[in-house]
Amino acid sequence: MLNKEYIKTTPYGLGFSEFFFEDNLKKYFSDPSLEVLSAEYSPSASDKIAWSVKHPKQGDHPIGVQRYKIIFKKNGKIQTLHIIVKSKISDKHYLQVISNAFTKCGIQTEMPILDYLSQLEFSNLNRKEITIYNMQHSFEAFQYAMPLCYGTYLDEKEEACVLILECLDEEWLSLDPFNTSKWDQTAIEALIDAIAPMHAVWYKKEKTIAEIKGFKNPLNTDQMQRFIPYWNALAKAVKTSNMPFLAKEDYLFHTHLIETIPQWHNKIDAMAKTLVQNDCVPKNIALCNQNGAKKVLVYDWEIATIHIPQRDIVEFLSYVLPENFDSNLLSNYIERHRIKLGEATQQTIDATEWRLGFQYALYDYLIQRIFPQIPFEKLEARNIAKVYNNARRMMALLD
């Protein structure tokens, strides 16, 4: 539980106090004399509207994302810092929420859905995200391509999780997650250039990652096969949703993909893996122009996992590729990722195997991520038709 002195009550609801920020900034700047003079809640207009709905006025601590303007004294100088505080629900609560949503969307399994989800990347969310932000202390790639983290808190029961992060300008963000107009070729290449060095940090070190608390071994072929009742339940829910962009041939392909898991997933098992963000979509990527160049920051690392590095780019391209993209454009992005990863790791990466990895990552992405999102379209419009069609087109061009 958070120290009671860290919490204050405001007219809007629960907030974080000057003591909370002072303790964290003292550690961040290694300055025990640092003094926080004020911590002013400074929401955007949309934040103000959402505050009364999202933020409790009672309880142990605030929940949600809050913006603050921090004024502090360091080395005798008054300084200002704009930050956001990301205060999260517990993993247990998150799993229950997402399980309920799956059930509401008509995804039915003999074993409770929560039992499946807790074995996937949806476990240890809070610990994983804090662990990854703490990597900024050790790895330049995580400093360069992520928002700065000024402090974290995770209680012993992992029910309270708080991150103090750099506040990004709203112009950098994709507030409309389905408006991808800013993601032209130079922007997509900037994302690849930023994430490849992050992939390089843990490339071919999957056993080391798996030893970090909160991370498990990736789903190998045997585990994927044990999950077949779950994959079949997802495929059935996709068919039942009866989306206009899907036809009989698509449903047959879905069945074929699940039935052939032993053949194609064995290939993934044999490929070099790394730490992937695993939710690499425009709403989790900040983009801005900085000194004439495009700057990219990747955030929201809760469901990070161990996978082949192609997995992140597969997901991102499914959202941002233009309609009727051709093989040349796709190959450009695939090759750029391979080359940039090779440069960062100082290793030679075989082009043919890399391209095959991209293809198999698409199969895995379709089953594990797109399948459940299709029934979710009924609850929340996600522009899933574009995502699905782009994924299938990439598969066709690579086949």
KOLRO-843293 format. One line per field, with one value per residue (C-alpha): chain; residue number from 0; x, y, z; residue in one letter. Coordinates in steps of 0.5 Angstrom, whole numbers, plus 500, padded with zeros to 3 digits. Each point is the difference from the previous one (the first is absolute). Layout:
N
chain: (A,...) $
resi: (NUM,...) $
px: (X,...) $
py: (Y,...) $
pz: (Z,...) $
resn: (a,...) $
END
This chain:
399
chain: (A,A,A,A,A,A,A,A,A,A,A,A,A,A,A,A,A,A,A,A,A,A,A,A,A,A,A,A,A,A,A,A,A,A,A,A,A,A,A,A,A,A,A,A,A,A,A,A,A,A,A,A,A,A,A,A,A,A,A,A,A,A,A,A,A,A,A,A,A,A,A,A,A,A,A,A,A,A,A,A,A,A,A,A,A,A,A,A,A,A,A,A,A,A,A,A,A,A,A,A,A,A,A,A,A,A,A,A,A,A,A,A,A,A,A,A,A,A,A,A,A,A,A,A,A,A,A,A,A,A,A,A,A,A,A,A,A,A,A,A,A,A,A,A,A,A,A,A,A,A,A,A,A,A,A,A,A,A,A,A,A,A,A,A,A,A,A,A,A,A,A,A,A,A,A,A,A,A,A,A,A,A,A,A,A,A,A,A,A,A,A,A,A,A,A,A,A,A,A,A,A,A,A,A,A,A,A,A,A,A,A,A,A,A,A,A,A,A,A,A,A,A,A,A,A,A,A,A,A,A,A,A,A,A,A,A,A,A,A,A,A,A,A,A,A,A,A,A,A,A,A,A,A,A,A,A,A,A,A,A,A,A,A,A,A,A,A,A,A,A,A,A,A,A,A,A,A,A,A,A,A,A,A,A,A,A,A,A,A,A,A,A,A,A,A,A,A,A,A,A,A,A,A,A,A,A,A,A,A,A,A,A,A,A,A,A,A,A,A,A,A,A,A,A,A,A,A,A,A,A,A,A,A,A,A,A,A,A,A,A,A,A,A,A,A,A,A,A,A,A,A,A,A,A,A,A,A,A,A,A,A,A,A,A,A,A,A,A,A,A,A,A,A,A,A,A,A,A,A,A,A,A,A,A,A,A,A,A,A,A,A,A,A,A,A,A,A,A,A) $
resi: (0,1,2,3,4,5,6,7,8,9,10,11,12,13,14,15,16,17,18,19,20,21,22,23,24,25,26,27,28,29,30,31,32,33,34,35,36,37,38,39,40,41,42,43,44,45,46,47,48,49,50,51,52,53,54,55,56,57,58,59,60,61,62,63,64,65,66,67,68,69,70,71,72,73,74,75,76,77,78,79,80,81,82,83,84,85,86,87,88,89,90,91,92,93,94,95,96,97,98,99,100,101,102,103,104,105,106,107,108,109,110,111,112,113,114,115,116,117,118,119,120,121,122,123,124,125,126,127,128,129,130,131,132,133,134,135,136,137,138,139,140,141,142,143,144,145,146,147,148,149,150,151,152,153,154,155,156,157,158,159,160,161,162,163,164,165,166,167,168,169,170,171,172,173,174,175,176,177,178,179,180,181,182,183,184,185,186,187,188,189,190,191,192,193,194,195,196,197,198,199,200,201,202,203,204,205,206,207,208,209,210,211,212,213,214,215,216,217,218,219,220,221,222,223,224,225,226,227,228,229,230,231,232,233,234,235,236,237,238,239,240,241,242,243,244,245,246,247,248,249,250,251,252,253,254,255,256,257,258,259,260,261,262,263,264,265,266,267,268,269,270,271,272,273,274,275,276,277,278,279,280,281,282,283,284,285,286,287,288,289,290,291,292,293,294,295,296,297,298,299,300,301,302,303,304,305,306,307,308,309,310,311,312,313,314,315,316,317,318,319,320,321,322,323,324,325,326,327,328,329,330,331,332,333,334,335,336,337,338,339,340,341,342,343,344,345,346,347,348,349,350,351,352,353,354,355,356,357,358,359,360,361,362,363,364,365,366,367,368,369,370,371,372,373,374,375,376,377,378,379,380,381,382,383,384,385,386,387,388,389,390,391,392,393,394,395,396,397,398) $
px: (500,502,503,494,504,501,492,496,493,498,493,501,502,506,506,508,503,507,503,499,503,506,502,500,504,505,502,499,505,504,499,498,499,495,494,493,496,494,496,495,495,499,496,498,493,498,503,496,494,502,503,493,499,506,503,498,499,501,504,508,503,498,498,502,504,501,504,504,504,506,504,506,507,506,507,497,496,493,498,493,499,493,499,494,499,497,497,498,495,502,502,494,495,503,499,493,498,503,497,493,501,502,493,496,503,497,507,498,505,499,506,499,503,503,504,503,501,504,505,501,503,495,503,505,498,502,507,502,498,504,506,500,500,506,504,501,505,504,499,500,495,495,502,499,494,496,497,504,498,502,497,496,496,498,497,502,493,501,493,503,504,502,505,502,501,502,494,500,497,493,502,505,494,495,494,496,503,497,503,506,501,507,503,503,506,505,496,500,507,501,496,504,507,498,497,506,505,495,499,508,501,497,501,502,499,493,503,502,494,496,504,497,494,494,502,499,502,497,494,504,496,498,497,497,497,497,497,496,493,501,503,493,496,503,499,493,498,503,495,495,501,498,504,499,507,501,498,500,507,502,497,503,507,499,499,506,504,498,501,507,503,505,503,501,500,506,504,499,502,507,501,504,495,500,496,494,495,495,494,504,494,500,496,506,505,502,502,503,505,506,506,497,500,494,501,496,499,497,495,495,505,495,499,507,503,505,499,504,501,496,494,500,500,495,495,502,500,493,497,504,501,496,495,503,507,504,506,505,498,499,507,503,497,502,507,501,499,504,506,499,500,506,504,498,502,506,497,499,492,498,495,496,499,498,495,497,500,496,495,499,500,494,497,501,497,494,498,502,498,496,495,498,499,495,495,502,498,493,502,504,502,507,501,501,498,507,504,498,500,507,502,497,503,507,499,498,506,505,497) $
py: (500,507,504,505,506,499,501,506,501,506,502,495,494,497,503,499,505,504,494,495,504,502,493,498,506,500,492,502,506,497,506,500,507,501,503,500,506,499,494,503,495,503,496,502,501,493,498,505,496,493,502,499,494,496,503,498,505,494,494,499,503,503,496,502,505,507,506,504,507,499,506,498,503,496,503,507,501,499,495,498,493,498,492,495,495,493,497,493,495,493,495,496,505,501,493,500,506,497,493,503,504,493,497,506,500,492,497,493,495,494,502,507,505,503,494,501,507,499,496,504,507,503,498,504,506,505,497,499,508,502,495,503,507,499,497,508,500,495,500,506,497,500,508,502,497,500,506,501,497,504,495,493,497,493,497,493,498,503,503,507,502,507,503,507,502,505,504,500,505,498,502,494,495,497,502,497,493,499,506,498,505,503,493,501,496,504,500,492,500,504,495,494,504,501,494,495,503,498,493,499,501,493,497,493,500,497,496,506,504,494,500,507,500,501,497,493,496,501,496,494,495,495,506,503,493,499,507,497,500,508,501,496,504,507,497,498,507,503,496,502,507,500,506,503,499,493,494,493,499,504,496,494,503,501,493,498,505,497,492,502,503,494,501,508,501,496,504,506,496,499,508,505,504,506,504,503,506,495,506,504,504,507,502,498,503,508,503,507,504,502,504,498,493,495,498,494,498,493,499,496,494,496,494,499,493,496,499,501,507,500,500,507,502,496,503,507,499,497,506,505,497,504,496,496,500,496,495,506,504,494,497,507,500,493,501,506,497,494,505,505,494,497,507,500,493,500,493,498,498,495,504,494,497,507,501,493,502,506,496,495,506,502,493,501,507,498,495,503,507,501,494,503,507,499,498,506,504,500,503,505,502,498,501,493,499,504,496,493,502,502,494,496,504,499,493,499,504,496,493) $
pz: (500,498,506,502,500,492,499,500,499,495,498,494,504,502,498,502,505,500,504,495,494,505,502,493,497,506,497,493,500,506,504,507,501,494,502,497,501,496,497,496,496,493,496,492,499,498,507,504,497,501,507,504,496,501,506,507,506,505,501,501,494,493,494,493,496,503,498,505,499,505,503,504,502,498,502,502,493,499,495,496,498,496,502,500,505,498,506,498,502,503,495,503,499,493,498,503,496,493,502,500,494,496,503,498,493,500,500,504,503,504,504,503,496,505,501,493,500,507,496,494,500,504,507,504,496,505,502,493,498,506,499,492,502,505,494,499,505,496,493,495,496,505,502,493,497,507,504,506,506,507,505,501,505,501,507,502,499,493,501,499,494,498,495,500,492,496,497,493,496,497,493,500,502,496,504,495,499,493,497,497,495,503,500,493,497,504,506,500,499,506,504,497,501,508,501,497,505,506,497,499,508,501,494,500,508,501,506,503,499,503,506,502,505,496,493,498,495,493,498,496,495,506,504,494,498,508,498,494,504,501,493,497,505,497,493,502,503,493,496,504,500,493,498,493,498,501,495,500,498,506,505,496,500,508,501,496,504,506,498,497,506,501,493,500,508,500,495,505,506,496,499,504,505,504,504,496,502,497,500,494,498,498,507,503,496,501,493,500,495,504,497,493,501,503,507,503,507,502,506,503,501,505,495,498,499,497,492,494,498,494,504,502,493,497,505,499,492,500,503,496,493,494,497,494,502,496,501,499,506,504,499,501,507,501,498,504,506,499,498,506,505,496,501,507,502,496,497,493,500,494,495,498,507,503,494,502,508,497,497,506,505,496,501,507,500,497,504,507,499,494,501,507,497,495,505,504,494,503,506,498,492,499,493,500,493,497,505,498,493,500,504,495,494,503,501,493,497,504,499) $
resn: (m,l,n,k,e,y,i,k,t,t,p,y,g,l,g,f,s,e,f,f,f,e,d,n,l,k,k,y,f,s,d,p,s,l,e,v,l,s,a,e,y,s,p,s,a,s,d,k,i,a,w,s,v,k,h,p,k,q,g,d,h,p,i,g,v,q,r,y,k,i,i,f,k,k,n,g,k,i,q,t,l,h,i,i,v,k,s,k,i,s,d,k,h,y,l,q,v,i,s,n,a,f,t,k,c,g,i,q,t,e,m,p,i,l,d,y,l,s,q,l,e,f,s,n,l,n,r,k,e,i,t,i,y,n,m,q,h,s,f,e,a,f,q,y,a,m,p,l,c,y,g,t,y,l,d,e,k,e,e,a,c,v,l,i,l,e,c,l,d,e,e,w,l,s,l,d,p,f,n,t,s,k,w,d,q,t,a,i,e,a,l,i,d,a,i,a,p,m,h,a,v,w,y,k,k,e,k,t,i,a,e,i,k,g,f,k,n,p,l,n,t,d,q,m,q,r,f,i,p,y,w,n,a,l,a,k,a,v,k,t,s,n,m,p,f,l,a,k,e,d,y,l,f,h,t,h,l,i,e,t,i,p,q,w,h,n,k,i,d,a,m,a,k,t,l,v,q,n,d,c,v,p,k,n,i,a,l,c,n,q,n,g,a,k,k,v,l,v,y,d,w,e,i,a,t,i,h,i,p,q,r,d,i,v,e,f,l,s,y,v,l,p,e,n,f,d,s,n,l,l,s,n,y,i,e,r,h,r,i,k,l,g,e,a,t,q,q,t,i,d,a,t,e,w,r,l,g,f,q,y,a,l,y,d,y,l,i,q,r,i,f,p,q,i,p,f,e,k,l,e,a,r,n,i,a,k,v,y,n,n,a,r,r,m,m,a,l,l,d) $
END
